[in-house]
Amino acid sequence: MSAPTADRAEVTYLATVQLPYRDVRSASLGLRAELKHRVRSIGGGDADWDSLVLRGPVPVLDRRGRQWWEYTATVRGPSGGPSADKAPAVPQD
């Protein structure tokens, strides 16, 4: 039996993507899919999509001087219980 919502720890999950063009819709869809996967595989539950924050586009230059557009998204979700200490809540990209 799972713990009541108030008793479960929550953490913030992070995903980032860089695209060679400005496309908020594609970035948002891709980041949501990645966050959904991370929350389910690490936390074992569903994200609190009301807490979703999307940032971007932010222009960044690659090593060749080409401009890309970076988008970042965060969402709150379950920590995964006792095993959360063994797996990082925010995987490094």
N, CA, C and O atoms as a printed pandas DataFrame, in Angstrom:
     atom_number atom_name residue_name chain_id  residue_number  x_coord  y_coord  z_coord
0              1         N          MET        A               1    0.848   -1.180    0.000
1              2        CA          MET        A               1    0.000    0.000    0.000
2              3         C          MET        A               1    0.887    1.233    0.000
3              4         O          MET        A               1    1.829    1.311    0.788
4              5         N          SER        A               2    0.605    2.198   -0.867
5              6        CA          SER        A               2    1.448    3.388   -0.951
6              7         C          SER        A               2    1.100    4.368    0.161
7              8         O          SER        A               2   -0.007    4.367    0.700
8              9         N          ALA        A               3    2.078    5.203    0.486
9             10        CA          ALA        A               3    1.905    6.193    1.541
10            11         C          ALA        A               3    0.986    7.305    1.057
11            12         O          ALA        A               3    0.925    7.585   -0.140
12            13         N          PRO        A               4    0.275    7.937    1.978
13            14        CA          PRO        A               4   -0.553    9.082    1.583
14            15         C          PRO        A               4    0.314   10.152    0.927
15            16         O          PRO        A               4    1.503   10.258    1.225
16            17         N          THR        A               5   -0.271   10.935    0.045
17            18        CA          THR        A               5    0.466   11.935   -0.710
18            19         C          THR        A               5    1.265   12.868    0.189
19            20         O          THR        A               5    2.408   13.193   -0.132
20            21         N          ALA        A               6    0.701   13.300    1.291
21            22        CA          ALA        A               6    1.385   14.237    2.190
22            23         C          ALA        A               6    2.623   13.615    2.820
23            24         O          ALA        A               6    3.536   14.340    3.218
24            25         N          ASP        A               7    2.677   12.265    2.923
25            26        CA          ASP        A               7    3.808   11.605    3.567
26            27         C          ASP        A               7    4.931   11.270    2.592
27            28         O          ASP        A               7    6.032   10.937    3.029
28            29         N          ARG        A               8    4.688   11.348    1.305
29            30        CA          ARG        A               8    5.711   11.007    0.323
30            31         C          ARG        A               8    6.591   12.213    0.026
31            32         O          ARG        A               8    6.094   13.328   -0.140
32            33         N          ALA        A               9    7.894   11.986   -0.040
33            34        CA          ALA        A               9    8.818   13.069   -0.368
34            35         C          ALA        A               9    8.739   13.372   -1.852
35            36         O          ALA        A               9    8.547   12.474   -2.672
36            37         N          GLU        A              10    8.888   14.644   -2.191
37            38        CA          GLU        A              10    8.919   15.064   -3.582
38            39         C          GLU        A              10   10.260   15.698   -3.884
39            40         O          GLU        A              10   10.906   16.273   -3.009
40            41         N          VAL        A              11   10.667   15.584   -5.133
41            42        CA          VAL        A              11   11.895   16.192   -5.611
42            43         C          VAL        A              11   11.593   16.899   -6.929
43            44         O          VAL        A              11   10.524   16.720   -7.512
44            45         N          THR        A              12   12.545   17.699   -7.387
45            46        CA          THR        A              12   12.415   18.374   -8.674
46            47         C          THR        A              12   13.234   17.631   -9.711
47            48         O          THR        A              12   14.412   17.341   -9.501
48            49         N          TYR        A              13   12.601   17.327  -10.828
49            50        CA          TYR        A              13   13.257   16.665  -11.953
50            51         C          TYR        A              13   13.572   17.712  -13.007
51            52         O          TYR        A              13   12.809   18.661  -13.193
52            53         N          LEU        A              14   14.702   17.542  -13.702
53            54        CA          LEU        A              14   15.190   18.508  -14.674
54            55         C          LEU        A              14   15.474   17.827  -16.006
55            56         O          LEU        A              14   16.000   16.714  -16.037
56            57         N          ALA        A              15   15.128   18.488  -17.102
57            58        CA          ALA        A              15   15.492   18.035  -18.439
58            59         C          ALA        A              15   15.862   19.258  -19.261
59            60         O          ALA        A              15   15.265   20.323  -19.104
60            61         N          THR        A              16   16.847   19.107  -20.136
61            62        CA          THR        A              16   17.323   20.198  -20.979
62            63         C          THR        A              16   17.506   19.692  -22.400
63            64         O          THR        A              16   17.893   18.544  -22.616
64            65         N          VAL        A              17   17.223   20.561  -23.370
65            66        CA          VAL        A              17   17.428   20.224  -24.778
66            67         C          VAL        A              17   17.936   21.462  -25.505
67            68         O          VAL        A              17   17.562   22.588  -25.177
68            69         N          GLN        A              18   18.800   21.235  -26.505
69            70        CA          GLN        A              18   19.252   22.310  -27.381
70            71         C          GLN        A              18   18.828   21.968  -28.802
71            72         O          GLN        A              18   19.073   20.865  -29.290
72            73         N          LEU        A              19   18.187   22.933  -29.459
73            74        CA          LEU        A              19   17.715   22.751  -30.822
74            75         C          LEU        A              19   18.397   23.770  -31.736
75            76         O          LEU        A              19   18.738   24.865  -31.287
76            77         N          PRO        A              20   18.601   23.429  -33.009
77            78        CA          PRO        A              20   19.241   24.378  -33.930
78            79         C          PRO        A              20   18.275   25.450  -34.434
79            80         O          PRO        A              20   18.653   26.277  -35.264
80            81         N          TYR        A              21   17.052   25.447  -33.951
81            82        CA          TYR        A              21   16.028   26.401  -34.378
82            83         C          TYR        A              21   15.105   26.685  -33.199
83            84         O          TYR        A              21   15.037   25.901  -32.251
84            85         N          ARG        A              22   14.394   27.808  -33.261
85            86        CA          ARG        A              22   13.447   28.158  -32.191
86            87         C          ARG        A              22   12.151   27.403  -32.435
87            88         O          ARG        A              22   11.502   27.588  -33.464
88            89         N          ASP        A              23   11.777   26.552  -31.487
89            90        CA          ASP        A              23   10.536   25.788  -31.625
90            91         C          ASP        A              23   10.051   25.396  -30.233
91            92         O          ASP        A              23   10.334   24.302  -29.746
92            93         N          VAL        A              24    9.323   26.297  -29.613
93            94        CA          VAL        A              24    8.856   26.089  -28.244
94            95         C          VAL        A              24    7.962   24.858  -28.153
95            96         O          VAL        A              24    8.054   24.098  -27.189
96            97         N          ARG        A              25    7.104   24.654  -29.140
97            98        CA          ARG        A              25    6.171   23.522  -29.096
98            99         C          ARG        A              25    6.913   22.188  -29.104
99           100         O          ARG        A              25    6.639   21.327  -28.268
100          101         N          SER        A              26    7.845   22.006  -30.035
101          102        CA          SER        A              26    8.609   20.752  -30.095
102          103         C          SER        A              26    9.443   20.546  -28.838
103          104         O          SER        A              26    9.512   19.440  -28.303
104          105         N          ALA        A              27   10.075   21.621  -28.370
105          106        CA          ALA        A              27   10.879   21.523  -27.151
106          107         C          ALA        A              27   10.010   21.116  -25.971
107          108         O          ALA        A              27   10.391   20.251  -25.181
108          109         N          SER        A              28    8.843   21.739  -25.852
109          110        CA          SER        A              28    7.938   21.440  -24.745
110          111         C          SER        A              28    7.477   19.980  -24.781
111          112         O          SER        A              28    7.478   19.300  -23.755
112          113         N          LEU        A              29    7.088   19.507  -25.956
113          114        CA          LEU        A              29    6.637   18.110  -26.071
114          115         C          LEU        A              29    7.756   17.137  -25.725
115          116         O          LEU        A              29    7.533   16.168  -24.999
116          117         N          GLY        A              30    8.952   17.384  -26.236
117          118        CA          GLY        A              30   10.089   16.509  -25.957
118          119         C          GLY        A              30   10.494   16.516  -24.492
119          120         O          GLY        A              30   10.779   15.467  -23.915
120          121         N          LEU        A              31   10.518   17.698  -23.893
121          122        CA          LEU        A              31   10.897   17.814  -22.484
122          123         C          LEU        A              31    9.858   17.159  -21.577
123          124         O          LEU        A              31   10.216   16.498  -20.602
124          125         N          ARG        A              32    8.579   17.337  -21.891
125          126        CA          ARG        A              32    7.526   16.672  -21.099
126          127         C          ARG        A              32    7.667   15.156  -21.171
127          128         O          ARG        A              32    7.522   14.471  -20.158
128          129         N          ALA        A              33    7.950   14.628  -22.361
129          130        CA          ALA        A              33    8.115   13.179  -22.518
130          131         C          ALA        A              33    9.315   12.682  -21.715
131          132         O          ALA        A              33    9.240   11.641  -21.062
132          133         N          GLU        A              34   10.417   13.422  -21.764
133          134        CA          GLU        A              34   11.607   13.027  -21.010
134          135         C          GLU        A              34   11.348   13.091  -19.509
135          136         O          GLU        A              34   11.741   12.183  -18.777
136          137         N          LEU        A              35   10.695   14.149  -19.043
137          138        CA          LEU        A              35   10.388   14.261  -17.614
138          139         C          LEU        A              35    9.430   13.165  -17.166
139          140         O          LEU        A              35    9.593   12.612  -16.078
140          141         N          LYS        A              36    8.444   12.848  -17.976
141          142        CA          LYS        A              36    7.509   11.774  -17.637
142          143         C          LYS        A              36    8.260   10.459  -17.455
143          144         O          LYS        A              36    7.998    9.712  -16.512
144          145         N          HIS        A              37    9.194   10.182  -18.363
145          146        CA          HIS        A              37   10.008    8.966  -18.277
146          147         C          HIS        A              37   10.867    8.974  -17.007
147          148         O          HIS        A              37   10.930    7.971  -16.295
148          149         N          ARG        A              38   11.520   10.089  -16.727
149          150        CA          ARG        A              38   12.392   10.168  -15.546
150          151         C          ARG        A              38   11.605   10.005  -14.249
151          152         O          ARG        A              38   12.027    9.276  -13.351
152          153         N          VAL        A              39   10.469   10.677  -14.151
153          154        CA          VAL        A              39    9.676   10.590  -12.922
154          155         C          VAL        A              39    9.192    9.163  -12.713
155          156         O          VAL        A              39    9.276    8.646  -11.599
156          157         N          ARG        A              40    8.691    8.522  -13.746
157          158        CA          ARG        A              40    8.193    7.147  -13.598
158          159         C          ARG        A              40    9.306    6.158  -13.309
159          160         O          ARG        A              40    9.125    5.258  -12.489
160          161         N          SER        A              41   10.458    6.299  -13.964
161          162        CA          SER        A              41   11.531    5.321  -13.761
162          163         C          SER        A              41   12.268    5.534  -12.437
163          164         O          SER        A              41   12.735    4.565  -11.838
164          165         N          ILE        A              42   12.382    6.751  -11.978
165          166        CA          ILE        A              42   13.086    7.028  -10.715
166          167         C          ILE        A              42   12.110    7.081   -9.546
167          168         O          ILE        A              42   12.330    6.441   -8.518
168          169         N          GLY        A              43   11.033    7.846   -9.705
169          170        CA          GLY        A              43   10.094    8.060   -8.607
170          171         C          GLY        A              43    8.993    7.031   -8.522
171          172         O          GLY        A              43    8.373    6.865   -7.472
172          173         N          GLY        A              44    8.741    6.330   -9.630
173          174        CA          GLY        A              44    7.722    5.298   -9.613
174          175         C          GLY        A              44    6.301    5.816   -9.568
175          176         O          GLY        A              44    5.389    5.082   -9.185
176          177         N          GLY        A              45    6.093    7.064   -9.951
177          178        CA          GLY        A              45    4.749    7.624   -9.919
178          179         C          GLY        A              45    4.564    8.657  -11.000
179          180         O          GLY        A              45    5.299    8.682  -11.988
180          181         N          ASP        A              46    3.579    9.509  -10.809
181          182        CA          ASP        A              46    3.282   10.550  -11.781
182          183         C          ASP        A              46    3.789   11.905  -11.297
183          184         O          ASP        A              46    3.829   12.181  -10.098
184          185         N          ALA        A              47    4.172   12.735  -12.249
185          186        CA          ALA        A              47    4.633   14.090  -11.938
186          187         C          ALA        A              47    3.452   14.981  -11.569
187          188         O          ALA        A              47    2.308   14.703  -11.929
188          189         N          ASP        A              48    3.745   16.042  -10.856
189          190        CA          ASP        A              48    2.766   17.089  -10.573
190          191         C          ASP        A              48    2.874   18.094  -11.717
191          192         O          ASP        A              48    3.640   19.054  -11.633
192          193         N          TRP        A              49    2.103   17.872  -12.790
193          194        CA          TRP        A              49    2.229   18.684  -13.999
194          195         C          TRP        A              49    1.825   20.135  -13.777
195          196         O          TRP        A              49    2.151   20.989  -14.602
196          197         N          ASP        A              50    1.128   20.437  -12.693
197          198        CA          ASP        A              50    0.824   21.836  -12.370
198          199         C          ASP        A              50    2.089   22.593  -11.974
199          200         O          ASP        A              50    2.114   23.823  -12.008
200          201         N          SER        A              51    3.151   21.853  -11.594
201          202        CA          SER        A              51    4.404   22.488  -11.180
202          203         C          SER        A              51    5.397   22.633  -12.341
203          204         O          SER        A              51    6.509   23.119  -12.137
204          205         N          LEU        A              52    5.016   22.222  -13.543
205          206        CA          LEU        A              52    5.912   22.284  -14.702
206          207         C          LEU        A              52    6.325   23.717  -14.996
207          208         O          LEU        A              52    5.487   24.615  -15.083
208          209         N          VAL        A              53    7.640   23.920  -15.150
209          210        CA          VAL        A              53    8.181   25.226  -15.527
210          211         C          VAL        A              53    9.065   25.003  -16.753
211          212         O          VAL        A              53    9.999   24.203  -16.710
212          213         N          LEU        A              54    8.773   25.705  -17.833
213          214        CA          LEU        A              54    9.557   25.645  -19.065
214          215         C          LEU        A              54   10.274   26.973  -19.234
215          216         O          LEU        A              54    9.658   28.037  -19.172
216          217         N          ARG        A              55   11.586   26.900  -19.449
217          218        CA          ARG        A              55   12.380   28.117  -19.664
218          219         C          ARG        A              55   13.015   28.038  -21.042
219          220         O          ARG        A              55   13.473   26.976  -21.464
220          221         N          GLY        A              56   13.040   29.152  -21.731
221          222        CA          GLY        A              56   13.676   29.197  -23.028
222          223         C          GLY        A              56   12.750   29.803  -24.055
223          224         O          GLY        A              56   11.577   30.046  -23.772
224          225         N          PRO        A              57   13.254   30.043  -25.214
225          226        CA          PRO        A              57   14.575   29.671  -25.697
226          227         C          PRO        A              57   15.657   30.651  -25.224
227          228         O          PRO        A              57   15.447   31.861  -25.139
228          229         N          VAL        A              58   16.809   30.074  -24.924
229          230        CA          VAL        A              58   17.983   30.855  -24.562
230          231         C          VAL        A              58   19.032   30.580  -25.633
231          232         O          VAL        A              58   19.393   29.422  -25.844
232          233         N          PRO        A              59   19.529   31.608  -26.313
233          234        CA          PRO        A              59   20.542   31.377  -27.345
234          235         C          PRO        A              59   21.877   30.953  -26.723
235          236         O          PRO        A              59   22.348   31.563  -25.763
236          237         N          VAL        A              60   22.472   29.908  -27.283
237          238        CA          VAL        A              60   23.793   29.431  -26.855
238          239         C          VAL        A              60   24.620   29.153  -28.104
239          240         O          VAL        A              60   24.072   28.821  -29.155
240          241         N          LEU        A              61   25.932   29.290  -27.988
241          242        CA          LEU        A              61   26.828   29.021  -29.103
242          243         C          LEU        A              61   27.552   27.707  -28.879
243          244         O          LEU        A              61   27.984   27.415  -27.764
244          245         N          ASP        A              62   27.688   26.910  -29.936
245          246        CA          ASP        A              62   28.453   25.678  -29.813
246          247         C          ASP        A              62   29.937   25.975  -30.075
247          248         O          ASP        A              62   30.311   27.132  -30.266
248          249         N          ARG        A              63   30.767   24.953  -30.084
249          250        CA          ARG        A              63   32.213   25.132  -30.241
250          251         C          ARG        A              63   32.592   25.725  -31.593
251          252         O          ARG        A              63   33.662   26.317  -31.735
252          253         N          ARG        A              64   31.724   25.570  -32.579
253          254        CA          ARG        A              64   31.989   26.110  -33.915
254          255         C          ARG        A              64   31.397   27.501  -34.107
255          256         O          ARG        A              64   31.482   28.074  -35.194
256          257         N          GLY        A              65   30.804   28.037  -33.058
257          258        CA          GLY        A              65   30.226   29.371  -33.127
258          259         C          GLY        A              65   28.815   29.417  -33.673
259          260         O          GLY        A              65   28.283   30.498  -33.923
260          261         N          ARG        A              66   28.197   28.251  -33.864
261          262        CA          ARG        A              66   26.818   28.214  -34.359
262          263         C          ARG        A              66   25.847   28.440  -33.205
263          264         O          ARG        A              66   26.066   27.974  -32.087
264          265         N          GLN        A              67   24.778   29.160  -33.499
265          266        CA          GLN        A              67   23.780   29.442  -32.470
266          267         C          GLN        A              67   22.754   28.323  -32.383
267          268         O          GLN        A              67   22.232   27.858  -33.397
268          269         N          TRP        A              68   22.472   27.895  -31.146
269          270        CA          TRP        A              68   21.433   26.909  -30.846
270          271         C          TRP        A              68   20.476   27.564  -29.860
271          272         O          TRP        A              68   20.755   28.641  -29.332
272          273         N          TRP        A              69   19.361   26.915  -29.619
273          274        CA          TRP        A              69   18.349   27.417  -28.694
274          275         C          TRP        A              69   18.146   26.379  -27.595
275          276         O          TRP        A              69   17.758   25.241  -27.859
276          277         N          GLU        A              70   18.414   26.790  -26.363
277          278        CA          GLU        A              70   18.316   25.867  -25.227
278          279         C          GLU        A              70   17.005   26.080  -24.474
279          280         O          GLU        A              70   16.590   27.206  -24.201
280          281         N          TYR        A              71   16.373   24.957  -24.151
281          282        CA          TYR        A              71   15.138   24.938  -23.373
282          283         C          TYR        A              71   15.359   24.044  -22.167
283          284         O          TYR        A              71   16.004   23.001  -22.272
284          285         N          THR        A              72   14.831   24.447  -21.029
285          286        CA          THR        A              72   14.942   23.674  -19.806
286          287         C          THR        A              72   13.561   23.554  -19.180
287          288         O          THR        A              72   12.775   24.501  -19.199
288          289         N          ALA        A              73   13.277   22.392  -18.632
289          290        CA          ALA        A              73   11.998   22.180  -17.950
290          291         C          ALA        A              73   12.233   21.489  -16.620
291          292         O          ALA        A              73   13.108   20.631  -16.497
292          293         N          THR        A              74   11.443   21.871  -15.628
293          294        CA          THR        A              74   11.462   21.211  -14.326
294          295         C          THR        A              74   10.041   20.851  -13.948
295          296         O          THR        A              74    9.083   21.504  -14.362
296          297         N          VAL        A              75    9.923   19.792  -13.150
297          298        CA          VAL        A              75    8.620   19.364  -12.646
298          299         C          VAL        A              75    8.848   18.655  -11.315
299          300         O          VAL        A              75    9.888   18.031  -11.105
300          301         N          ARG        A              76    7.873   18.756  -10.425
301          302        CA          ARG        A              76    7.945   18.070   -9.129
302          303         C          ARG        A              76    7.366   16.676   -9.273
303          304         O          ARG        A              76    6.425   16.464  -10.037
304          305         N          GLY        A              77    7.930   15.721   -8.538
305          306        CA          GLY        A              77    7.436   14.357   -8.572
306          307         C          GLY        A              77    7.919   13.579   -7.369
307          308         O          GLY        A              77    8.710   14.091   -6.576
308          309         N          PRO        A              78    7.454   12.341   -7.218
309          310        CA          PRO        A              78    7.843   11.524   -6.071
310          311         C          PRO        A              78    9.330   11.199   -6.100
311          312         O          PRO        A              78    9.934   11.054   -7.162
312          313         N          SER        A              79    9.901   11.090   -4.907
313          314        CA          SER        A              79   11.345   10.841   -4.808
314          315         C          SER        A              79   11.719    9.393   -5.059
315          316         O          SER        A              79   12.887    9.104   -5.321
316          317         N          GLY        A              80   10.785    8.490   -4.989
317          318        CA          GLY        A              80   11.115    7.081   -5.195
318          319         C          GLY        A              80   11.299    6.323   -3.907
319          320         O          GLY        A              80   11.717    5.166   -3.930
320          321         N          GLY        A              81   10.998    6.943   -2.779
321          322        CA          GLY        A              81   11.078    6.252   -1.500
322          323         C          GLY        A              81   12.495    6.051   -1.017
323          324         O          GLY        A              81   13.383    6.836   -1.351
324          325         N          PRO        A              82   12.725    4.988   -0.218
325          326        CA          PRO        A              82   14.030    4.767    0.389
326          327         C          PRO        A              82   15.153    4.593   -0.618
327          328         O          PRO        A              82   16.293    4.948   -0.318
328          329         N          SER        A              83   14.873    4.058   -1.808
329          330        CA          SER        A              83   15.933    3.841   -2.790
330          331         C          SER        A              83   16.342    5.129   -3.477
331          332         O          SER        A              83   17.293    5.127   -4.259
332          333         N          ALA        A              84   15.653    6.229   -3.210
333          334        CA          ALA        A              84   15.981    7.503   -3.845
334          335         C          ALA        A              84   17.367    7.978   -3.457
335          336         O          ALA        A              84   17.979    8.743   -4.202
336          337         N          ASP        A              85   17.895    7.537   -2.282
337          338        CA          ASP        A              85   19.225    7.925   -1.869
338          339         C          ASP        A              85   20.286    7.325   -2.793
339          340         O          ASP        A              85   21.383    7.871   -2.906
340          341         N          LYS        A              86   19.977    6.222   -3.447
341          342        CA          LYS        A              86   20.934    5.542   -4.301
342          343         C          LYS        A              86   20.922    6.086   -5.741
343          344         O          LYS        A              86   21.926    5.973   -6.443
344          345         N          ALA        A              87   19.821    6.663   -6.181
345          346        CA          ALA        A              87   19.713    7.205   -7.536
346          347         C          ALA        A              87   19.492    8.708   -7.463
347          348         O          ALA        A              87   18.671    9.173   -6.672
348          349         N          PRO        A              88   20.213    9.474   -8.278
349          350        CA          PRO        A              88   20.025   10.919   -8.229
350          351         C          PRO        A              88   18.636   11.301   -8.719
351          352         O          PRO        A              88   18.141   10.743   -9.698
352          353         N          ALA        A              89   18.006   12.262   -8.031
353          354        CA          ALA        A              89   16.670   12.720   -8.421
354          355         C          ALA        A              89   16.732   13.521   -9.708
355          356         O          ALA        A              89   15.786   13.518  -10.495
356          357         N          VAL        A              90   17.857   14.213   -9.922
357          358        CA          VAL        A              90   18.026   14.991  -11.139
358          359         C          VAL        A              90   19.215   14.399  -11.884
359          360         O          VAL        A              90   20.356   14.780  -11.622
360          361         N          PRO        A              91   18.969   13.471  -12.811
361          362        CA          PRO        A              91   20.072   12.842  -13.548
362          363         C          PRO        A              91   20.871   13.882  -14.317
363          364         O          PRO        A              91   20.309   14.850  -14.830
364          365         N          GLN        A              92   22.163   13.684  -14.394
365          366        CA          GLN        A              92   23.039   14.589  -15.110
366          367         C          GLN        A              92   22.946   14.320  -16.605
367          368         O          GLN        A              92   23.048   13.172  -17.036
368          369         N          ASP        A              93   22.751   15.377  -17.404
369          370        CA          ASP        A              93   22.683   15.221  -18.859
370          371         C          ASP        A              93   24.060   15.202  -19.458
371          372         O          ASP        A              93   24.203   15.077  -20.675
